[in-house]
Amino acid sequence: MNTGSAVFTLRSSLTVKAPGVELELLGDTAEGRVRHYRINRLPPDGKVQLNYEGDIASEGTKGSFDMPESVLRSDGVYLDGGSAWVPRFDRYLWYTFRLQVEAPTGWEIISQGKRQQLDNRFIYDMTHPQDSIYLIGGPYKRYSQMHDEIEIMVYLYEADAELATSYLQASAEYISLYSDWIGPYPYAKFAIVENRWQTGYGMPSFTLLGSRVIRLPFILYTSLPHEILHNWWGNGVYVDFSRGNWSEGLTAYMADHFNDEQQGKDREYRRKALERYANFAAEGRDFALADFSSRHDEASQAVGYSKSMMLFHMMRRQAGDDLFKENIRHFWQRYQFKPVGFRDVIQQLYAGSYDDYKAFVEQWLERPGAPEITLAEVTVKRLADGYRLTLEINQNQAGPSYKLQMPLQVTLEGSDQPRREQVTLSEKHNIVELKFEQRPQALMLDPDYDVFRLLHPGERPASLGRLFGAKKQLLVMPSNATAEQARAWQQLAAAWSRRYNNVEFVKDSALKKFPDDTAIWLLGWNNALLIEHKQRFSSTSQQLSADTAKIGNKQFNAEDHAVVLLDSDNSRTALGFVGADDPEVIALMARKLPHYSSYGVLVFNRPEAINIMKQHLPVQVSPMARQLARILHKGGRGMIDSE
């Protein structure tokens, strides 16, 4: 006879019975939301039936979307593992299941697995192990099409055949793309489900997109492929969170980065990733990638998404495209529906020796921080049979050196195409010598941002992210604002303070001089400090006056537009201007501007605050680049070239 036991938890508002076995109540959690039980003396076959009933009230919120932990209302249902609506056993963490739901007339029910519908009864069969059971329901309009035995579906609150068709077609294309790349799509369906909260969640075999989000035109090419790919990474090969969440970085690399790569924009994507890390995670705010579990603020996103994505890019460059693709397929075949840690992923994808793999893991996975690379002295010397280029490259970070393969681009006299080299950096102070037949004219270190590193301050253009990620942001409100404007600016400051935790708020009349090491936002067209500092927002490409901004050859006035301008000189303390005066527009700016952190110029129309212009500010001279001049030394023999 089996005398073993099993311990499980269930929501405390649910009353549970277990016919034929002894069920012992162990007590509630400290907050009383979840109750612990033990089944004593399990039957020989280990099978136990649990019957439970009760109410599930909405309570609390989750993440940055303010979505309730649980929703069970007349207009919709959302239940997941955090809702504690399904027993969770301590020793049995994975579910296979058959779910049957009786729904109100006109409702649709969504969960994992293959779908069947019999009148108002919905059945979902899931044969692959899952760590949670989701139940979504509501009065949806359903659209569907078959694609290679996979049912693709769109669930909308209001009928919109055009929107649904665009998602059905795009989903079919992405599923085919990733199936060819990785291996067959692992589920019987994929569904795009509209949500009243503005989420962007990816669950096994479906994604939950907010009602505003789902209608943004770029989501089809950004969030949608990302969430589809999660059915392989995270919802196909599972994450062992105790050993590092690798799925966000690999998904970002194979979806978001790949999308930009197809458009020739991958260099810019990597630059933004490094910029995000520099803005939000540098200077002691980061942590080891092995400790990343999920995104909860800007710093964790910069590490868990941006740094992780760059790791996979470096492994691909080290292996080469063909071997990297082969390793990806082998990884999928070996680990599907199994929990995997970050080390396992690297071991499968890394193409070097075991000793090199261990060193790679130690410096990129287990060590916080980033290499800080500077290009110091550069000389060119004429030889009898060509030229010798000598570079001094230093690693300035605290702690030991990194071992790096750093790309180098050299422009040679008389050559149409720049020469590409790989230089190895293994010390804090490195002297690199290269020989060329033609005279080097210019060079650039890591020209395409292929190596994860802390960008030199001179490489980082003026951007909203530099202000958001500063040690302190000082938001300066106009003293002569109306009561409604003042309330809107205060609410903007409160929202940004919750997001960035570095915000202070003052009136323009209280600020006599700008403090050092503090990013400054001047808020409002009527800000008194604009008179003194508006020249910092003026350059050859933009000018700011009392109620007008001229950007290029276009003019935008305060009556019809909201504008955001920055001081483009990135050598000075960051200074930004938010030109808005309508309280509703200010409220929209509070929500929207954090999503434009890589930009330096923004224009929105009024009153809808729809973006009509966004521009990156350029870096005029990169400290990683050098122009090499020819110098004739009088009295010397021949021509000597130097920096």
N, C-alpha and C positions, 0 to 999 in steps of 0.2 A: 504494500500500500504506500502511495506517495504521501509522505508527511511534511513535504515542503510547504513554504508559504510564499505569498506575493504581496508586496506593498504598492499601493497606488494612491493618487490624489485625484480629487474631483471638486468642482465648485461647491462651496458650502451651502448654497441655496438649493441644491439638488438633493433629493432624498433617494437613497440607493438601497436596493435589496439584491441578495445573491442566493437564489433558490438552491438548496441542496448542499451548501457549504457554510462554514462558520465565518462570519464577517465581523471583524473587530474594529471599532472606532478608536483611532489613535490620538485624535485631537486636531485642532485647527492651527493654521499658520498664525504668526503674530498679529497680522492685520485682519485675520478672520475671513479672508476671501476664499481660501482653499482649505479643504479638509483631507486628512490622511486616514487611510484605512489599511487593514491587513486581512488577507484571506488566509485563514489557517487550514492546514491539512488539505492541500490541493488534491483533487481526484487523480487516479492513475493516469488518465489521458491528458491531464493538465487543462482541460476545457472547463470554463466557468462562464455562466450567463449572468450578466449584471443588468438589472432593470432599474432605471432611475427616472425621476420626473421632478419638475419644479420650474420656477421662473428665473430668467436671466435678464437682469436689468443693465442698461448701459451705464458704464462708470469709467472714469478716468480717460485719459487720452494717451496716444502713442506717437512717438516720433515727432517730426516737425510739421505734420499735417493736421494736428489737433483732431485726429480721428478717434472716436471712442474705442476702448479696448474690446468692447462687445456691443453689437447692435442687434436687437430683436424687437422690431417695431412694426407698426401696420404698413409702413412705406418701404421696409427693407430689412434684410438680415445680413449680418457679417459675424461669423464665428471662426476662430482659429485656435491654435494651441494655447495662446495666452488667455483665451476665454475660459479655459479649463472645463469645457463642455463635454469632453471625451476623457475617460480615465487615462491617466498617464502612469505607467508602471516603472518603478525604479530600475528593474533589471531588464525590462523589455521595452526598448526605446523606439522601435520601428513598427509601423502598422502596415498590414495589407488589409483591405476592407471592401465590403459591399454596403453602400449607403443608400437607404430608401427614404424619401421625403415626400410627405403629402403637402401640397402647396395650395394657396388660395387660387381661385380661378383668375387667369390672366397673368399669373406669375411665372417666372423662370427660375430654376435652381441651378447653381454652378458649383462643382467641386472638382477634385482630381479624378482622373480615370475616364473610362469609356462611358458615354452617356446613352441612356435609354429613357423614353418618356411614354407612359401609358396614362392618357388623360391628364389628371392633375398629380400623378405619381411619377417622381423622377428617381432613377436608379443610376448609381455610379459604381463601377467596378474598378478597383485599383489593385493590380497584382504585383506592382513594384513596391518595395518597402518605402514608407514615408515617415517623416518625423513629426508630422502634424496632419490633422484632417480639417480642411476648410469647408465652410458652408456659406455660400453667398446666395441671396435671393432677392427678388423684387419684381415690380411690374415692367419687365423689359420687353423691348421689341428685338426679336432674334433674327439674325441673318446667318446663313451658312453656305459653305461649298465644300466639296470633297477635293482633296489634293493627294494623290498617291496613297490612298487608303487612310489618310489623315483628315479628320473633319476640322475645318477652320470655321470659327464662329465669331460674330460680333454681337454684343448685347448693349442696346442703347435705351435710354429712358423715353426718348421721342423718336419716331420713325425718321430715318435719314438714310435712304438707300445709297445716295452718292458717297456719303462718308463711309458707310459700311463697306461698299464695294472697294474703295481705295484701300481700306485695311485688309480686306480679304485677299486682294491681289498682291499687295506688298508682303503680307505674311507668307503667302505661298512661295514667293521668290526667295525670301530669306530662309525659309525652311529648306528649300532645295539647295541654296548656297551652302549652308552650314552642314547639311547632310552629306554633300559631296566632299566637303573639307574635313569633317570630323568622323562621321559615321551616321547611320540612320537616326532620324528624329525618334526620341525614346518613348513618346506617348501617343495615345490614340487620337488626341485632339489638341488644338490650341485655340484659346478663346481670348478675345479682347473685351473686357467688361468695364462699362462706365461706372464711376463711383461718385457719390455726392461730395466726398472730400477729395481734395486735390492731390491725390496720391500718384505714385509711380512705382507700384509694387509688382514684383515678379514671383509668381507661385508656380509649382509644378503644373504644367499644361495650360496655364492661363495667366493673364496680367490684369491688374486692377488700376485703371487710369482715371484720374479726376475728370469731371465733366468739362472743365475749361481746358485741361491738359490735352485731352483726346482730340480737341478741335484745333489745336495749334498745328499749322501746316508742317513744321519741321519735325514733329514727333514721329512721323512716318519713317524718317531717315535717321533718327537719333535714338529715342527711347524704345521704339518698337523693336528694331533689331537687337538692341541690348537685352531686352526682356525675353525675346525669343531664344537668344543664345544661352540665357541662364537655364534653359531646360536641359542643356548639356552640362554647363558648369555651375554647380550649386544645387540644382534640382535634378541632375542626372548623375554626375559624380558629386557626392555630398562633401560638405566641409566639416572636417574635424576641428571645431572652433578652439579646442584646447591646444591645438598645434598650429594656429594661424589661418586666417581666412584669405585664401589665395584667389577665390572665384571672382571677386570684384575686379581685381587687376587684370586677370586673364580675359574676362568678359569685355572690359573696357578696351583691351588691346585688340581683340579679334572682332569687335563690333564697331565701337566708336573710332578708334585709331584706323582700322581697316577702311571704314567709310571715307575718312579724310584722305587716306592713302590713295584710294581709287580716284580722287579728285586732284591729286598732286598737292594736298595740303597737310601731309603727315608731319613735315618739318614744323609747321606752325602749331600743330596739335601738341607735339612734344615740347616745344618752347613754352606753350601755355601751361603744360603740366609742371615743368620745372619752375615756372614763374609762380604757380599756385603753391608749390612747396616752399619757395623762398618767402612768399608773402605770409603764409599761415602756419608753417610748421618749423621753420628754422629758429635759431637762437634759443635752443633748449625746449621748444614746444613739441618736438616730435618724440617718437618712441620706436623701439625695434619693430620691424615689420612682422616678426613672428608673434607679436602681442596684439596685432590688429584682429578684432572680431567683427565690428560693424561701425558704420559711420554715425557719429553723434555730434560732430562739430566740424569746423573748417579744417582744423589740424588733422583730425582722424581721416577726413576725406583725402587730404593731401598725401598722407602716408599710405592708406589702404587702397586708394585708387591710383593716384599719380605715381608714387614711388614704385608700387607694385607693377603698374603698367610698364614702366621703364625697365624693370627687371626682365620682363618677358621679351621686350624689344632687344635688350642686350643679349639674351640667350639666343634669340633668333639670328642676330648678326653673327654670333659666335659659331652657331651650327650651320648657317646657310639656309636659304628658303626651303630647299627640297628636304633636307634632313629634319628641319624643324617641323614641317608638315607631317612627315612620317612619324616623328615622335609624338605629335599631337594625336594622331590616329591610334597609335599604340597605347597612349595614356588612356584614351577613352575606352578602348577594348578591354584594358586590364582592370579599370577601376569603376566602371559604371555601376551605379546603385550601391557604392561602398563609400564610407567616410574616409577622407584623405586629408593629411596635413600638408603644410607648405613645403616641408623638406621632401616629401614623396613626389610632389609635382616637379620640383627643381631636379631631383634625381632622374626623373623620367625624361625631362626636356633638355637637360644640360648635356652637351656633346663632348666635354673634355674628360680628362682622367679623373680618377676618384679623388686624388689629392687636390686637383684644381676645383672639383666640385665642393669639397669640404671648405676650401678657402673662400669660394664664392658664397656659400651659405653663411659662413662666419661674418664676412664683411657686409653682405647685403641684407641678410635675413635677421641676424642676431644682434647686429650693431646699430644703434640709432645714429642719426646724423647723415652727413653727406660729404664727399670730398670737395674741397675748395681749391680750385685750380687757378693759378695765375701764370700768365705768359710774361716772363721777365726779359732778360737780354736776348736779342736775336742778332746774329752776325752772318755775313756771307763773305767767303774768301775765295778769290780766284786761284785755281790750281792749274797745273800744266795741261791737264786733260779734262777740265770742267770746273765745277764750283762745289764748295763745301758749305752747307747750311748748318749752323749751330744754334740750337735753341736751349734756353734755360727755362724749365717748366717746374713750378713749385706746387706742392700740396700744403696748404696753410691751415687745414683743420686741426683742431685739438686731437690728441691721440695718435695712434700709429697711422702709417701710410696705407693707402689702398693700392691694390694691383689693378691697373686699368689698361685697356687697349683704347687709346685715344685717336680718333680720326684726325688727320691733318690734310688740309687742302693747300697746294702750292701752285701759284701761277708762274709759269716759266716763259721767258722771253722767246718769242717766235712760235709759241704753241697756242692752238685755238682752244684746247680744253685744259682746265686745271688738272694737275696731277694729284691723285689720292694716295695717301700713305697711312699706315697704322704705326703709331709710336707706343711703346710700352713704358708705362710709368709705374715704378715699384717703390720708389723712395720719396721722402719729403722734398728732396732737392734732386732734380734730374737734369742731366746734360744729354741732349739728343743731337747726333750728327748724321746728316744725310748728304749724299753726293748726287749731283745732277750734271748732265752735259751742258744744259742751257742755264743761263743766269736766272735765279729766282727773283721775281719782281714783287710778289705779295704772298701772304699766307694767312690762313685762318685755322685756328684750333677748334675742333668739334663744330664744324660749320653747320651741321644739320641737327644738332642737339641729340646725338645718338647715345650719350653717356649720362647716366644719372649723376648729377652734381649740383652743388649750390651755385646758382648763377652769381657771377660777379655783379656788384651793384650797378656798374656801368652797362651791363647787359640787359638790365630790367627796365623796360620803358615805363614812363609814367602811366599808371592805370588805377582804376578804382580799387583793385585788389591791394595795391600798395598802401592805400589809406585804410581799407578794412583790416588789413593784417598788421598794421603798425602797433607798437607797444601801447600807444594811446591815441584815440581819435577824439578830437575836441570839436564838437558840433556847436556852431555859433549862430544863434537865432537873432533876427532883427528885433530891436527893442520896440519899434513902432508897428509891429505886427498886430493885426486885429485879434480879438479873442479867439475867433475860429481858426485863424492861421497859427496862432501860438499853440493852441491845443493840438493841431495837426503836426506841427514840428516836434512837440513834446512826445507825441505818440510815435513818430518816426524814430526819435532818439531812443525811446523805450524798446521798440522792436529791434533796432540794431544792437542795443545793449544786450538783449537776450541772446542774440545770435553770435556776437563777437566778444562780449565781456570785456571791452576795453574803451567804453564810451563815456565821455564827460560832456556836459551840456551847459552852455552859458549864453548870456545875451551879449550882443556886440558892444554895448555900453560898458560892460565889465571887463573887456579885454583891451588893455593898453598896448601890449606887445605880444607877438606870437611866442609861446614857450618853445624851448629847444626840444628836439627829439619827439615832437608831437605832430601827428598829421592833423591838418586843419580843414574843416568843411565850413565854407561860408554859405549860409542857407538864405535863400530868398533874394528876389530882385531888389528889394528895398533894404538890404543889409548895409549898414553905415560903413563897414570896413571895405566895401568894394571901391569906394572912392580912392582909398590909399593903395589898394592892392590889385586893382583891375589890370594893371600893366603886366602882372605875372600870368594872366590868362590870354595875353596877346602875343602873337608871333607872326611869322610870314603867312601862316595858313589859317589863322583865326584872330578875331578882334572882338572884344567885349566892351559895350557901352552901357549907359544907364538902363536901357530896357530892350537892347538888341544884341544879338550875337551874330557875327558874320563868320561863316565857316567855308573856306574856299571862296567860291563866287556866289554862295547862297546866303541869304539873310533871313534870320528867324527872330520874331519879336515876341515880347512877353505876353501880349494879348492872345496869341494863337499857339504858342509853343512853350514847352518846358525843355530846358537845356541843361546839360551837365558838361562842364569844362574842367580841365586840369592844367596846372602849371606843367608844361612839357619838359622843363629842365629837371631831369631825374637826379642831378647832383645836389639839389636842394631838398629841404624838408618838404614832404608832399603837401600840396594845397589843392583843394577842390572847391567847385562852386556848383550848387544846385539851384538853377533858376526856375523857380515855381512860386506861385502865390495863391492858387486856388486850393482850398483845403482838401477837396476830393482828389485833385491831382497829386498833392503832397502825399496823401495816403497811398496812392498807387505807386509813387516813387519809393516809398518805404518798402513796399513789397517787391518791386521790380528790380531796383538797382543792384542788389546783391547777386542777381543772375547775370550781370554784365561786368563782372569783376576784371576781365582782361582788357576792357576797352578804356579809351581815354577821352572820347568825345561821343556824346549821345544827344539826340534830339527826339522829343515826343510831341505828338500833336495834342491839342486840347479840344474837348475835355476828356477824350477817351484814354489818353496817355498811351497811344499806340506808337511804337518806335518807328521812326521814319529815317533815322540816320544813326549809324554806329561806326566808329573808326578806332583802329589801334594807332597809338602814337609810335613813331619809329625811334629806334636807337640810332643816333647819328654816327657814332664811332664806337665799334665794339672793342673792348680791351683784349679780346681774344684774337684780334686781327692786326696785321702789320703791313704797311707799305714799305718796301725795301728800296732805298735810294742809293744811287751810285755816287761815290765820293772819290775824287782824284787826289791822292796824297802827293803834294809837291816834293820832288827830290826822291821819291820812291820809284821802284822799278815796276812798270806796268800799271794796271788798274786794280785797285783794291776796293772791293764792295763791302759795305757795312750797313748797319741799321740806319 
